[in-house]
Amino acid sequence: MDLRLQKETIAVKETVLDSCFEQAVETDYILPDYFPDIFRIIKCRIIPRVVSHSILGNEISGDSKKLTYELEALIRVWYLSENSKVINCIDHKMNFNKSVDLSIESRYPEIVIYPRCDYANCRVINKRRLDIRGAVTTKVKVTDDKCRKIISNADGMNIQLKKNMILYPGQRIITTKKITVIEELELGIAKPPILSVIKSESKIISKEHKAISNKVVVKGEAQIDMLYICSKEDEHGIESMKFTIPFSQIIDVDGIDESYEIQADVFPASCDIITKGSGESTSFECELVVFVNCIASKSISGDVIVDAYSTNYNCQIETDNLALESSVKHISENSIFKNTLTLSDNKISSVIDCGCEITNITTHLSESGDCFVINGNMNSYTLVETVDGYPVITENDSVFEIKIDSPENVSDCYFEPKISIIGCNYTMAGDSSVDVTAELNVDGIICKKSEKTVITDIKIDNECKKDCSGNCALKLYFAEENEDIWDIAKRNSTSVKAILEENNITSDKVFEKGMLLIPIIS
């Protein structure tokens, strides 16, 4: 009788790439003719965003796969001209392309690209010329499912199998979708006309998703924060406006159904405001671009073979260590943080705008080992008008900490959260101080990790038969306390079932020291 093996495929998540790449952002900028001369810089920012990404490779030539992404750096400079209190805004875009070799073949990659601005400096060369220097660091992580073949069952040649029931991930289905929403809007009656837009930023304030046959429906709302100049003559002509834009998309995902666990990450890519007509305008167009990363997965329970031997033949086994993970709990929690900003050399007449940025996010286990601790930096800023009528930026950088409890043993879990700002408000705290309150959302899945040694192949030499009888049908064996019956059977080339039946044992371990009868199987 030949040995018959039954194999199963397990998808194991592996990290293909986990690196950071720095990109210098440098330009010698000359003002267009229609811009007034520069007298004083109020604020210089570099706002990075990922425009597109893809994995390319030549299947015919066998070239290695490459991750290619395009990074856009929006340089935004606010400045004042001489004898004026009206903010002028320079928006200048620079695009960069980056290609990274991937170490292994990537079939169903999950790509996470997170750019952040490290610094932005602006130096006035003369009234029409700026020297802008900065740097952007982009964190890139690519994971993929590597398929492993394992033995799930075997039969023939008196093979004995030790099985364990495990929960393992099936093949993940990963899809990335770019959603573009264009809305035409009108200013309210109480709002003055738009002369120029100096700020347009978006954040996702709500999202939901649902899986149906071969499709995922994603919908939600984005909040747009807009700041605009409303008059050339009015020195106080800065208006702020907040509005929401709904988005929805049906994403085709072959093979998905309601049994899958869906993780849909939605994040804004860009938000552009285009005014209608020339001069002052009461209507405008908002073009919102968001990315959706959809990951569908489901856990499968099944038997795997962790040890094997034949009672009659010499047997060789091949093993592999599998790093398995399973989702424990989806986390979506909000936290409130307050930062106080003070204007040291003047008094504040009014607050025009406020905002926050978060950087340097790290996640680690607490010292007590009972929760995850998220640390980061929060840079809060306000655009205020002083008592003498000039616009001024106040900033303050502070650290924040968020603790996330885990329902499982934290030492066996990991957590890679996504932190986003879903709200930012202010209150006056005195003549020269403003309290900025930010609401952060922590979103992610706590996953449990484990390592399991499994058998990937069994080989039996059918020409080399064991001689285990020793001219006897039974052996006496003195067992130690808590000794495994499987180990006893394997050493004596018999079966676990035979030992259990002969000694009237129902457990897979020996509870106390004693003598066992070992039947010999021929």
Number of C-alpha atoms within 10 A of each C-alpha: 8 10 14 13 15 11 16 15 14 19 18 19 20 14 15 19 18 11 10 14 12 14 19 12 20 16 15 11 15 13 14 11 8 6 12 15 18 20 16 13 17 17 17 20 19 26 16 24 22 20 18 15 18 13 17 15 14 10 9 6 7 8 10 15 20 20 19 15 19 15 21 20 23 18 22 18 21 20 22 20 17 12 7 15 20 24 24 21 21 18 13 13 13 13 14 14 13 13 15 15 15 15 12 14 14 20 11 15 22 22 21 13 16 14 22 19 20 16 14 18 14 17 13 15 13 12 14 16 16 18 15 20 17 19 19 22 17 21 15 18 17 18 17 23 22 18 14 14 15 22 20 21 16 18 14 12 18 19 19 22 20 14 16 15 10 14 15 19 20 19 21 22 20 19 19 17 15 15 16 16 14 15 12 13 13 12 14 10 8 6 13 18 20 23 19 22 20 19 19 17 19 24 22 21 15 13 16 14 17 16 20 15 13 13 17 23 15 20 16 16 16 22 18 22 18 20 20 21 25 22 19 15 10 12 16 18 17 22 18 14 13 12 11 14 17 14 18 16 16 15 17 15 19 12 11 20 17 13 13 18 17 20 19 22 18 22 16 19 20 20 21 18 21 13 20 14 10 7 11 17 17 17 16 17 15 18 16 22 19 20 20 19 18 22 18 23 20 16 18 13 11 13 15 24 21 20 19 19 25 21 25 20 19 15 16 13 15 12 16 15 11 17 14 20 20 19 17 16 14 12 17 13 13 15 13 13 15 17 20 19 20 19 17 9 8 14 17 23 16 16 17 17 21 21 20 21 14 19 16 11 16 13 17 15 18 14 9 6 12 17 19 22 18 21 17 17 16 21 16 24 21 22 18 23 21 19 13 11 16 17 24 18 16 18 17 14 15 13 15 14 14 17 16 17 12 18 11 15 11 19 13 11 19 20 21 15 18 13 19 18 19 17 17 18 14 18 12 15 13 11 15 17 17 24 19 22 20 23 16 19 20 18 18 18 18 24 21 19 15 12 10 14 14 22 20 20 17 19 13 19 11 15 8 11 13 14 12 16 15 9 8 9 13 15 13 10 13 10 18 14 12 12 15 16 19 20 12 19 21 17 10 17 24 24 24 21 15 16 20 18 12 13 13 9 14 10 10 14 17 17 14 11 12 11 12 18 17 23 24 21 16 13
